[in-house]
Amino acid sequence: MMITERQIIELENLNKKQCEAVIAYGADLYRQGLMKGAIIGIVGFGIGISIQCVVNEIKSSRRK
C-alpha cells in the first residue's frame, strides 16, 4: 500500500510525541508480523518433514 500525498502532509505535521507513537506502533506491528511469520515457517517446516517421513515409509513398504 502506497502512502498518498494527503497522508504525507499529515505525517509531516505531527509533533515529536505523535511521531514517536507512530514509530512505536509501526515497530510493534513489525515485531508481531515477524513472530507470526516465524511461527508459520516453523510449523510448515515441521509438517513438511513429517510428510516426507510418511512418504518415505510408504515407499519403503511398497519395495518389499
N, C-alpha and C positions, 0 to 999 in steps of 0.2 A: 504494500500500500504506500503510495507516494504522499508526501506532505504537500498540501495546497498552499497557494500564496497567502490565503487568509490565516491558515494555521502558522505559517512562518512569522507573520506580523504579530500574532498573538504571543508566540514564543519569545519574540524579541522584546515585547513589552512587559514580560514577567519581571518581578523584582527578585532579589537574591534568594530569599527564603522559598519563594514559589519554585524557582529553578532547582534548588536543592531537593525539594519534594518531588518534582517531576523526574529528576535524575535517580533518586532513590527508588521511586516507583518503577522506572524502567529497568533498573538493576535487579529489583525483586522479580519482575516478570522474566528477565533473562535467566536468573537462577532457577526459577520454577520450571521453565522450559528445558533448561539443561538437565535438571534432575529427571523430569518426565522422559526426556529423550534417552537418558542413560538407562533408566529402568526398562523402557520398552526395548532397547537394544539388548540388554542382558537377558530379558525374558525370551526375545526372539532367538538369541544365540542358544539358549538352553533348549528351546523347542527344536531348533534345527539339529542340535547334537542328538537329542532323543530320537527324532525321526530317522536320522542317519543310522543309529544303532539298531532300531527296529528293522529298517530296510536291510541292513547287513545280516541280521539274524534270519530274516525270511529268505534271503538269497542263499545263505549257507545251508539252511534246512532243505531247500529245493535241490541242491547239488548232491545230497546224499542219496 
